[in-house]
Amino acid sequence: MIVSNEKLKKMKSGKKIFFLFLFSGFAVQGMMAQNADTLTLPACLRLAGEKYPRAAEKQLLRDRMALENENLLRSFYPELNLKAQAVYYSDVVTIDAPAAIPGLQFPQPPNDQYSVALDVRQLIYDGGLTKRRKQLETEKTGLAQQDIEVKIYSFKQQLSNLFFSALFLDDNYKILDQNLHQLETTLTEAKTARDHGVILAGDMDVLLAAKLDIRQKMTANRHDREAVIGVLSYYLDTVFAKDIVLTVPLPVSASAAFSRPEFRFFSLQSSLLDINKQLQDAMRRPRVYGFGQVGYGRPGLNLLSENFNTYYLFGARLSWNIWDWNQSGRKKKILTLRQEQIKKQEDTFRQQVEASLIRINEEIRKLDELIVLDEEKVKLRKQITGEFERKLAGGTITPAEYEQQLTAFQNARIQLNLHQKQKLEKQIDYLVTNGNLTDYENSYK
């Protein structure tokens, strides 16, 4: 196809204007990115730990444990009970035998009897029962708090996935935006060709329909991103700007040791069962109490007295269930079986984590190889685009042919960026799976 010099000059002029507009647009985007708010993934994860609704529950659990332990300590305080009663007996003890000594009369207790007494009971030794109950309460509180930590960790993983979904939407928007600019350039060239009778007017409708399709996808993309940012704002109880810039710092190499909060949860479960075993032993030990009573009534301790008298008594009591038909032994065996069950659950979870890490490592290796190939493709596409640019300047190809190679070069760069972002996501996923996410969020702003 022969193109006139005047037409070629118009095309070159349009090309220069387009590139000037494109580069100025990127510059404006860069300035906006610098001025817009920025949210990093570590900052998002820290906020997740602070804003998770059940995070405040840990303090409530500590407060409850303090009150429970305070009540347990009170079991060694004296127990005071005030008793009062008035009783009328239809018959009382009488002595009808004749007196051995003339003139001697045996007293007869009154039918109506009254008493007011203060009972005192003091626990002296409980076989370590109170101590074990305090330990049990501490372990239960720690287990409940660790369960919240597991929920928070899962919440952070959920927000990390949301964060990356927004990043991928941003990448897709850039692709659509670049394609739109390229299509507008093609439309400009097509209009010139139509004016010169090279193409038909119907060919323009195909390009216009493609442009509307891209604009529709861009509109849907922005609404999807706003929805993701809205969900992040809701979960983190923070208002984020719609154009907030999301960034992910490159993580350092993760520790080989597992730090998942679930493993500590399993450990605390087993420890709680150990305390329950010790509690069973404590319940089998004897208990020693001191007791006393101070009272006033008729009769007092002298049942034959007809007068109101004060009285008191004190002593010690030992209580020991010496045979429980091995109920305690069976309960301890049940607790041991539950510990074995927890160990199996922990082994299963560890196996799942290790399998996930193997899969993620292989994904990272695959992406490493793809990135190497992407870099080679970008290098080749850059050379090809440069060659076509020289041909365009020489008038041996059409702008559409040059645009085709430019599009291929840009798509190669986008593919490289996409794989690099996917690799970064897998690296974060490795931290999450291995349990080193907390170290990552504390290492960056």
Steps between C-alpha positions, in 0.01 A plus 500: 500500500638842397462781749549862398760716673229735624303213645815357659580837658147515646538151639840582653361819647205311648739238635713765673194663650374162626832404661530847654150459643575145615822592677348811657214279623747264664676797658172629642420153630842491667439837667158385616649180638751704699229726639241226562483308826698178511414179683760226533411138561688488837306808619177333388587185696585698813169680478328165461646383831384818672156533342387138511179508708604218732845648572357696794364175639849400616497770767153389609632146539788625715260697719275198542799280591609749768153490656484120484842468668397749765198286579715187519734670748200581719450127561775527765322787673283419806141416419251666737136398532247653738226263614191572707209277587200471733353153552214363710518130589184312597706274720839536663729274699370428853641278778227312686724279714472564874773711634782313665537792738191633672401847385705485180308599185621442141471806274276485196598686177242751380266415217576831327867535406688793341848543361711755309842373389792606279662208318861538385657265246862529387662295224846396617614259229327410172759271343606765243151523352485880501845525343403264218175685442690827466735336249200362315341844479826650372532229233137542394551874463820449301324250274210738438742784422696280262179405325449871435857522366418218255190690387703823461760318291230361274352851477839637392525233232156600374600868482827410326299328226276808473807722479646301210165487322506882498857496368406267215205724417744793479723303261203405283389862490843608378481239225153619397612864513800432278284302258252788489772750413633267233150456358447877494823533304377235259168686470685821412693319229183327378319834468783631283489184290121530469530862388739385230271215396736226613248330739124495514290682758376165637854415613482798733193355675694187593771710664243719677323191637834367627566835668161487677574146615830610655336799669231269640766268644685798650180623665430155647862478616479828692174398669652166598803677647281744691310203640824337619623827655159541662524153655852577626375826647213319671715222644775736616256767625698759302390721212731456201497725195371338181830576324718375785829348378558143615857371534657174614859512633717208392515250790828364631559126505274324748617289792479125452335454840121494512347788696134451422277594796315171453800306630500694827126442519557123480772526765274692738223247451734220606629704793143564615437126507818450707368745759171309501691181582673673790162629613371143516793407726434800724134404535606161639707649783359560851369837612544646847267761645491692825159589639344677795174635631408781738138523609237612744178317574282286719626244562867545419728199483345381825179344369347479848542868573184713518687832468646701208875446478789585272707218362780424257678205342789450259680210337649356179358269236663280235308398189644238265325297237725195526330301225326634189474173307784616269291783351799733521722250317253462217463877468878532467501236227229695317715813523800305365294380203394857430866605505581232244213624287635856513845370403351332193322822407826692535686247284230524234515880501881493481478267202259737326731796564803314367309391188387860440857626534619245244231618259578868557874442456435329169277789392778746583751293300262492205451876513878551522541311172210687340650833606832409336315419178294819533817706530635342182169569323506863613856539375410351160177698471691818579743429218218418259310815594811709448547347154138568406533855628787556256295344222208726583728801480614376161146460376527127425225389740165635611437641849262209563784253447717696739218515755467123482863454601475773762198322649691172509790676676269655758316171559834327556589758765156464659539123507838543669349730761210260552730204567714710731187599695385138513839397635473767768156370594637146531785628719246661731292182485810306609538730802133454587516122466827470691382729778753782454244763405540685831873547442425642156240750619729622781798549266338763276286808541 
